[in-house]
Amino acid sequence: MAISHEQGNMWRHPSADFSVSKIRYYSRHKGEVNCCAFSPDCHVLLTCCDDARLYLWSATSAKHLATFSGHSGPVKSCVFSSDGQLFASASHDRTVRIWSRSSTECTHILTAHSGSVETVSFSPDGQRLVSGGWDNRVLIWRVQSGEMLEDLRGHTAAVQSSAFSSDSQSVATGSWDRTVRVWKLLEEKEAVTLQGHLGNVACLCFSVRGTLASGSWDGTVRVWSPMHHACLFVLGGCERVWVRSLAFSRDGLVLASIAEGDMVRIWDVTSGVCLKRLQGHKDSGYGCVFTPDGKLLTSGSEQLDVEEERSESLNRTEQDSKE
């Protein structure tokens, strides 16, 4: 059942309201920006960088709020907890750090990985954290104590991406072994293995509807039904470019993707059609994410010029949705 936007007697697809608008520059980074994340209230943007630091910004004014140091290598991934009080970071220095947004202190340093940590994700209920990296392992942590709960093994190469399902009961991981694995937590069940990509699986994202999207170095995005172990759509694939980041809209109807040397693409998840191409970056894009309220999509690139790194705000007009 699709959700559309209504204006008078005309029905509009949700993507119809996307446009490039009010580009803001975030200009203290001293290296490539690897990841960005919005706080749940949409007021703060978190970025992490190859300069081993994390940065907090005002999402509305682009004012720099704070810089977090502690990692000794490039920070590869960052994420807010669902309540916005904590955020986590994963680094090439083999550690995961959990930070308090209010006190700006690092509350836990998680040190079980034996190689670079490439991905970190909070569960929506805020109780658990997943991390994965070059040691081929998927580790589940208790957020409150920093205790390791599970050590999930099965990937035969580095784990580069991760995502929790909306009910916090499952976690998906993508690997350089070209597979996606979906793990049912705290159960003795074999992980579901989703195969089809011809390159490393660099990014993952669950929708609120339970659909899973994966992006790969093979230049494609695959949309899966994990419950049925089935691939629903293969998006793109015309060019062999690294798909770096994916983000579902709040309603799960629209998927944004960004690839190396490419623009942001907006896809209709119900049909597999590319609806829009949003141009703005001069260099390769590294990350894209929707604000929790669905009004903005931001993307970060490797561009380092007089204005250094930038995040691009893509405006989506807020309208009432009807089923």
Secondary structure, DSSP 8 states (H G I E B T S, - for coil): ---EEEETTEEE-GGGGEEE---EE----SS-EEEEEE-TTSSEEEEEETTS-EEEEETTT--EEEEE---SS-EEEEEE-TTSSEEEEEETTS-EEEEETTT--EEEEE---SS-EEEEEE-TTSSEEEEEETTS-EEEEETTT--EEEEE---SS-EEEEEE-TTSSEEEEEETTS-EEEEETTS----EEE---SS-EEEEEE-TTS-EEEEETTSEEEEEEGGGTEEEEEEE-SS---EEEEEE-TTSSEEEEEETT--EEEEETTTTEEEEEE---SS-EEEEEE-TTSSEEEEEE---STT-SEEEEEEE----EE-
